[in-house]
Amino acid sequence: MKHRSLTVKKSAETALEFANNEGFEALSMRALSGLLNVTAISFYNYVPDKDVLLELMLDKAVAEIDSPVVGDT
């Protein structure tokens, strides 16, 4: 049974928050799955490995950066 409240987006957001609070060294798939209230095995249905998780986190962080509007000075 899938956890309907769990999404890839929520996984990336939670991972970023965890890394900001605890450091990247402490980030693990098991720790993150615990924060998301799912088993580590079921979490892999959403995010297949830590490399993918790091890419999702990077995409989320970059998306939050305000980019300058061309022509504004």
C-alpha positions in Angstrom: 0.0 0.0 0.0 1.4 3.4 -1.0 1.5 6.3 1.4 -0.6 8.8 -0.5 0.8 11.7 1.5 4.3 10.9 0.5 5.6 12.5 -2.7 9.0 13.0 -4.3 8.6 16.7 -3.7 7.9 16.2 0.0 10.9 13.8 0.2 13.2 16.5 -1.3 11.8 19.2 1.0 12.2 17.1 4.1 15.7 16.0 3.1 16.8 19.7 2.6 15.4 20.6 6.0 17.1 17.7 7.6 20.5 18.5 6.0 20.2 22.1 7.0 19.5 21.1 10.6 21.7 18.0 11.0 24.3 18.2 8.2 24.7 16.3 5.0 26.8 13.7 6.8 23.8 12.7 8.9 21.5 12.3 6.0 20.6 8.8 5.2 17.8 7.1 3.4 16.8 5.3 6.7 16.8 8.6 8.7 14.8 10.3 6.0 12.3 7.5 5.7 11.8 7.6 9.5 11.1 11.4 9.3 8.5 10.7 6.6 6.9 7.9 8.6 7.5 5.2 6.1 9.8 2.1 6.1 13.1 2.4 4.3 12.1 -0.2 1.8 8.9 1.6 0.9 10.8 4.9 0.6 12.8 3.4 -2.2 9.6 3.2 -4.3 9.7 7.0 -4.3 13.4 7.7 -4.4 15.6 4.8 -5.7 18.9 5.8 -4.1 20.8 8.6 -2.3 22.3 9.9 -5.6 18.8 10.6 -6.9 17.8 12.1 -3.6 20.8 14.5 -3.7 19.8 15.5 -7.3 16.2 16.2 -6.1 17.5 18.3 -3.2 19.7 20.3 -5.6 16.8 20.8 -8.0 14.7 22.0 -5.1 17.4 24.3 -3.7 18.1 25.9 -7.2 14.3 26.4 -7.8 14.1 28.4 -4.6 16.8 30.9 -5.7 15.4 34.1 -7.0 16.8 34.7 -10.4 17.3 38.3 -11.6 14.9 39.7 -14.2 16.7 40.6 -17.4 16.8 44.3 -17.8 16.4 45.2 -14.1 19.2 47.3 -12.8 
